[in-house]
Amino acid sequence: MRKWSALPSFFTRSRTQVAKRPGRKRSRAKQISSMAKRSLLHESLETRHLLAGEGVGIDIARDFNSTGLVGSLSSTISWGDGTQSAGTVTGVTDNNGPLSIKFEYMGTFFNDPARKTLLENAAASVVERFSDDLDAITPNSYLKWKARTFNPLTGAELLVDDLAVAANQLVIYVGARQLGGNRIGEAGPGAAVTNFPAPANATQQNEQAEFIETIVARGEEGAELKTASGANRTQATDIGTWGGFISFDIDTNWHFGASTDGLDDDEVDFSTTVVHEMMHVMGFGNAQQYPGITSSYQTATSGNSFIGVQAKAENGGVNVPLNGFDHFADSVISNNQQSVVSERVDSGTRKVLTPLDIAALDDIGWTPRASTFANVTASHIYADNPSDGTTYPVEIVLRGSQFGELTSTLTNTVTNTPPSLSLPPNQSVEIDRGFTITNLGEILDPGFTSAAAGSTETFTYSINWGDGDTDSGDATIDRVGNGTLSTLASFDGSHTYDAIGTYTVSVTATDDDNGSDTETFSITVTAKPALSLQLSKTIFTEDEGQDAAILTVSRSGPASNLAQTVTLTSSDTSEVIVPATVTIPANASSITTPIRIADDTLLDGTQTATISAAGAGMDSGDINLEVQDAEFLTAIFAGGNITEADTTSVVLRITRSNTDADDALLVNITGGDSQQLTVESQFTIPAGDRTGSVVLTPVQDDQAELTKTLDFVISATSYASANASVDILDDEPPLFQNPENRFDANGQDGLTPADILAVINQLAEEGSGVLLDPEVRPLDGVFYDVDGNYVLTPNDILEVINELAEQAAPSSDVGGERILDENVDDPAERLSLIDGKGSTDVDDDDETRLRSLLDTESFVL
């Protein structure tokens, strides 16, 4: 069984010193204006130049070697105009390697979680650059060992019994103490001590032998104690440490920022120190760890030079000079930066792992991961070109979520885009008439106002009217643009031309960067137009009222693109009423409107009125019309119909329609019948009265006659005539009714059934409804008009029948037929009761029935 005793000469630690640079202390609150203060990893990207116009989208795409970043990758672009946006990362977006670190924190220095995070991320930026496959260390009851390192709190030896280490994991004991002098940190890899119990069998013995190789080399063949042939190894070409320790100086003025923002000249960057010490934990500067075996670091050194193949190649084919045994010389530069493993760390600066540092770890046995690459793309729209030049500095930052960032710069030249000006079509206006063109100029510009970028998009305008007059001013912003919508602005223009002609109007819009656009249009100035009026008719009567005629208002000249308001007036509003104003629409030559003829209720004869039209900047127009009087008379008889025997006079009331009744009015009365009603042919309505009453006297005579309807016409000069009618009722006994006995129709032997037959025969001969006019019909000895109304009807028959029935008995039934029904008033219906068939016509059946009913001799019907 082999046992190792870890002697100090076989277990080394490397110390790091800090060199402080004199200089003025910077404020922590300062704004970083130089990108030299950013944390640039091993790749230096050239500055590029892009060109774009304001308000126009610009696209960028940058490739990064992202090998040195740890964790998920993200990007931020500062566009130089005060705005930032996230970039889109493609390619390798998760840059974690297989190796990890388990820190065993000792003391209180890392009680602050932010310090722990900074330590872990900085250390991960080193180990995750490599792809070694480290075996797990899993002790048990017969595989017992002690991990040997230094206590970071005291500097004394630290032994840890049966430390278990996961595959691809390094265990690092970390803490802080006073290191003294200019030392800011020390670190080194761990060693191992075993003290196995006696194996119980051959299997355990073999496992113990394999376990020794595991804790020494962790599967890295060039670090194992035995060569592939089984011989004892004397010179290691690889390293497979389980971990180690790091101790930081507790009194150093550390900068614990994840970036260099706020890193002052008197501060030591903690992340730089972590990366430096991780180089030592991983074996850089490591002397002989185990008896009889030269370490891989020793193999790669010769005197004061590091002669590893990869480092020499990275150093331009020249061995890398050492400062002492365990640090590169301070003069060694890689990728424009002092090596991170130089002995001195300058305050106020940050160093990151360089390609030379990675090559050195490669030479001592660590396998670098293949390089990873990421692409960052982004788009942006600049609101405006720079106010102090033409370029914006753009910074593209690619970050690892755990550690590291890469920065690339470019410049964007953003030029001003002149505004685009739109003008109205050619115009036509009248001389000496002021006009305003709304939105005479409309401006479109892709630039826009951005508070974040501190840009403002404004416009001025100038108008040359072509007649020597000019206007200028500030345009109104109608819509504030953005990256999607252009800025819109506009301005109005007002002017008055005093001469006829065609003028070219030149308009210029200028933005705040002196970009401009000039456009023109023409305005034709015409003579002042005239108004004219036309009526659908010009002669009216005053009672025609609303919509009596259509008035057409026209303006001369070409149709204007401006509306015209026209004022209308009537010279006599008691006769003619017009609207106060009408408006001729834009691009129209005329407008129509109805007029109203009013009734003034005055007796004023025919009146002449004038309608006038006036409009701003136009010659007026007018038209004459006549309004004829429409006064009239009304007449009505008071009391209704008149009987010629009336002793009271008949009154005819006559009224004139006009309200001006200052003069007496002579009225003519014509018509009527002087043999029936006497009336004066003229009558005067007294002055001051609108109504007068005429007295008419009925004429009493002894002649039987029909009722007379008398029609009168009442007229007066300048008035529409009136008509009035009245009925004169005769008061003599009816001529065709028997004065002795009205039921004795034949005038013989009193009331007998023969009277019935007499009326029936006459009715059959002449028909029902015959008018019995005494003036044209002589009395022939037969009194057919039993009811005395001068009309021959079936009722005259019924009057006789009913009277016969009443004289015979109160009621009688003959042959089952009812002769009399007191409840039936209608004569025709009474006759139908006799007829039995519901008919008032006299026929053979009626003769038979009557003979039967009356039981008398035969009569000729």
KOLBABA-251338 format. One record per residue (C-alpha): x, y, z; residue in one letter. Coordinates in steps of 0.5 Angstrom, whole numbers, plus 500, padded with zeros to 3 digits. Layout:
XYZA
...
REM end
This chain:
500500500M
503507498R
502513503K
503520501W
506525506S
504532504A
511536506L
511544505P
516543499S
511539495F
505543496F
506550494T
502557494R
502563490S
502570492R
499576488T
501583490Q
498589488V
501596485A
497602486K
497607481R
498615484P
492619481G
486623483R
480619486K
474619482R
467619484S
463613484R
457617482A
461619475K
458617469Q
462612465I
464616458S
469612456S
468604454M
475603456A
472602463K
468596460R
470589461S
472587455L
474579454L
479576450H
476579443E
477586441S
472588435L
474593430E
469599430T
465599424R
461605420H
453605418L
449610414L
442611415A
437617414G
432620420E
426616421G
428610417V
430603420G
437601421I
439594422D
446591425I
449585426A
455583429R
459576431D
462575437F
467570440N
463568446S
468563449T
469567455G
462569457L
459564462V
451563463G
446565458S
447570453L
444577452S
445583449S
444591450T
445596444I
446603446S
444607440W
448613442G
441618442D
440616449G
436610448T
437603449Q
434596446S
435589447A
439585441G
437578439T
442573440V
443567436T
448562435G
451559442V
446562447T
448558453D
455558454N
456554460N
462548460G
462542464P
466544470L
463547476S
466549483I
463548490K
466553494F
467552502E
466559505Y
470560511M
469566516G
465572515T
468575509F
463572504F
457574508N
455579503D
451575498P
453580493A
461578494R
459570493K
455571487T
461576484L
466570486L
462564483E
461568477N
469570476A
471563478A
466560473A
469564467S
475561468V
473553469V
468554464E
473555459R
475548459F
472541457S
476536462D
472530464D
474529472L
472523475D
468523482A
472522488I
467518493T
470515499P
468509503N
470505509S
476502506Y
477508501L
479513506K
483519505W
485526507K
484533502A
490537504R
490544503T
491551507F
486554511N
484561508P
483564515L
490562518T
494560513G
496553516A
495547514E
488544513L
486537512L
479535511V
477527512D
474523506D
472529502L
467527497A
468531490V
462530484A
464529477A
467535474N
467539480Q
472543484L
472544491V
475550493I
476553501Y
475560501V
476566506G
480572508A
485574512R
490580513Q
496578508L
500583510G
505588505G
502589498N
499582498R
492581496I
491574495G
494567495E
492560492A
494553490G
491547488P
490541493G
494535495A
492528498A
494524504V
491516504T
491512510N
487506508F
485500512P
488493510A
483491505P
479485506A
480482499N
483483493A
477487490T
478492495Q
486492494Q
484493487N
479499488E
484502493Q
489502488A
484505483E
482510488F
489513489I
489515482E
483518482T
484523488I
491524485V
489525477A
481524477R
482520470G
487525467E
492520464E
498524464G
497526472A
496519474E
502516478L
503510474K
504510466T
500506461A
506501462S
505500469G
512504471A
512509476N
511516473R
516521474T
514527470Q
506529469A
504532463T
497533466D
493535472I
487533475G
486536482T
480536487W
481543488G
485547493G
484554497F
484562495I
485567501S
484574500F
487580504D
481583508I
484590509D
485591501T
480597498N
476592494W
472594488H
466589488F
462591482G
460586477A
463591471S
468597472T
463602473D
465606479G
472602479L
476608482D
484608482D
485607489D
481600489E
483593487V
478590482D
476583486F
474580479S
481580477T
484577483T
479572483V
481570476V
488570477H
488566483E
484561480M
490560475M
494558481H
488553484V
488550477M
496549477G
499555474F
506556479G
505549482N
511546484A
512538485Q
506536489Q
507528490Y
514525491P
518523485G
513526480I
515533477T
508537476S
506539469S
507546470Y
514544472Q
515540465T
512547462A
518551465T
525552464S
529557468G
525563468N
521562462S
515558460F
516554454I
509550453G
508549446V
501553446Q
503559450A
509560446K
505559439A
500565442E
506569444N
509569437G
513563437G
517566443V
518563450N
514567455V
518570461P
517569468L
517573474N
520568479G
517561478F
509562479D
507568475H
508571468F
513577467A
509584468D
511586461S
507580458V
502582453I
496578450S
490581446N
492588448N
492586456Q
497584461Q
496577462S
492576468V
497571471V
502577472S
504578479E
502585479R
495587479V
494595478D
489598482S
483602478G
484596473T
480590471R
484584467K
480578464V
483571462L
487572455T
489568450P
496567453L
493565460D
488560456I
494557452A
498556459A
493552462L
492548456D
500547456D
499544464I
494539462G
487543461W
483542455T
480548452P
473548450R
472549443A
471557441S
463559441T
460564437F
454568438A
451573433N
447579435V
442583431T
438589432A
434594429S
433602431H
430608428I
433614429Y
428620431A
433625428D
440626426N
445629431P
444636433S
452636434D
454632428G
452627423T
454620427T
452617433Y
456612437P
453605438V
455600443E
453593443I
454589449V
454581449L
453579457R
454572460G
448571465S
454569470Q
460572468F
463577463G
461581457E
464583450L
463590447T
463592440S
462599437T
460602431L
458609429T
452610425N
451616420T
444619420V
443624415T
437629415N
431627411T
428633408P
420634409P
415633404S
411638402L
404637399S
400643396L
392644394P
390644387P
390650383N
385656385Q
380661383S
379667387V
376674386E
379681386I
379685393D
376679396R
380676402G
381668402F
384663407T
386656404I
386651410T
392646410N
395650404L
401646406G
401639409E
408637411I
410629412L
417628415D
420621417P
423624423G
420625429F
420628436T
423623442S
424625449A
429619450A
433621444A
432629446G
430630439S
425635437T
422635430E
419642428T
418646421F
417653419T
414655412Y
414661407S
409663402I
411667396N
404669393W
407672387G
404679387D
410681391G
407679398D
410674403T
408670409D
412666414S
411662420G
411656424D
407650422A
403646427T
404639428I
398635427D
401628429R
407627433V
411621429G
414615432N
418609429G
412607425T
408613423L
411619420S
411626423T
405630420L
404638420A
400643416S
399651416F
394655413D
395661408G
390668407S
391673402H
388678398T
389680391Y
388687388D
389685381A
386681376I
391675373G
394668374T
399668380Y
404663381T
405661389V
411658391S
411655398V
417652402T
417648408A
423647412T
425643418D
429644424D
436641421D
435646415N
432641410G
427644406S
422642400D
419648395T
413647391E
408651387T
401652385F
397657381S
391662383I
387665378T
384672380V
378674376T
373680376A
368681382K
362677380P
355679380A
349677383L
342676379S
335674381L
330670377Q
323668379L
318663377S
313668376K
312675378T
305677379I
302674385F
295675389T
297676396E
293670399D
298665395E
302664402G
308660403Q
312657397D
308662392A
314662387A
322659387I
327665387L
334663384T
340667386V
346666381S
353669381R
356670375S
363668372G
366661373P
364657379A
368658385S
371653390N
369658395L
362658398A
358665397Q
353667403T
348672400V
344677404T
336677401L
332683403T
324685401S
322692400S
316691403D
316685408T
308686409S
307683401E
314679400V
318675405I
324672403V
330668407P
335673411A
341669407T
342664402V
349660401T
351658394I
355652395P
363652393A
363650386N
356652384A
353658381S
346658384S
342656389I
334656389T
329658395T
322659396P
319666397I
312667401R
307672399I
303675405A
296678406D
296684409D
289685410T
289692407L
285694401L
291697398D
290695391G
296692387T
303693390Q
310693387T
315690391A
323689390T
327683392I
335685393S
341680393A
348682396A
354679397G
361680400A
365682394G
360682389M
355686385D
348686388S
342684384G
335685384D
328683381I
321687381N
314683382L
307685383E
302683389V
295684387Q
290685393D
285679395A
280683399E
273679399F
266680402L
262675406T
255675406A
250671411I
242671412F
241671419A
235666422G
235661416G
229660412N
223665411I
215664410T
212669406E
207671412A
213672416D
212679419T
219680421T
224683417S
230678414V
237681415V
243680411L
250681414R
255683409I
263683412T
269686408R
275682409S
280688410N
282691417T
283698414D
275700414A
276708415D
272709409D
265707407A
264701402L
258701397L
256694396V
251692390N
246687391I
243683385T
239677384G
233674388G
226675386D
223682388S
216678388Q
218674393Q
223678397L
224686397T
231688398V
235695396E
240694390S
245698394Q
248698401F
253702404T
257699410I
259705414P
266708415A
269705421G
265698420D
267692417R
260689417T
253692415G
246689416S
241689410V
234689411V
229685406L
222684407T
218678404P
212679399V
205676401Q
201673396D
195669395D
198664390Q
200657392A
207656390E
213651391L
218653396T
223658393K
230659393T
233666392L
240667390D
244674391F
250676389V
254681393I
259685390S
264692391A
269695387T
276692389S
273686393Y
271679391A
264678391S
260674396A
254669395N
248668399A
242664399S
235664403V
229659402D
222663402I
216658404L
209658401D
204659407D
198658402E
194651402P
197646398P
194647391L
194639389F
191637396Q
183637397N
182643402P
175640404E
178633406N
186632404R
184624404F
179625399D
183624393A
178624387N
174630390G
168625390Q
164622396D
169623401G
174618404L
173612400T
177606397P
176610390A
181615393D
186610394I
185608387L
186615384A
192616387V
195609385I
193610378N
196617378Q
202614381L
202609376A
202614370E
207619372E
211615377G
214616384S
217623386G
214627380V
214635382L
207638382L
209645381D
202650381P
206655376E
206650370V
201644372R
193646372P
189643377L
185637374D
180636380G
184630383V
188631389F
194627389Y
198631394D
195628400V
201629404D
201637401G
208637400N
208638392Y
211631390V
207625388L
209619392T
207612395P
206616401N
200619399D
197612398I
198610405L
196617408E
189615405V
189607407I
191609414N
186614414E
181609412L
183604417A
183609423E
176610421Q
174603420A
176601427A
182601431P
185595428S
183590423S
185584420D
182582413V
184576410G
189575414G
193581412E
194587417R
192594414I
194598419L
201598423D
201605428E
209603429N
211604421V
212611420D
215610413D
210610407P
213606403A
214601408E
206601409R
205600402L
209594402S
205591408L
199591403I
203589397D
205583402G
211582397K
215588400G
214592394S
212599393T
210598385D
203597383V
201591379D
195586378D
196583384D
196589388D
189591384E
186584386T
188585393R
185591394L
179589391R
179583396S
180588402L
175593400L
170588397D
168593392T
166594385E
171593379S
176599378F
180600372V
187601374L
REM end
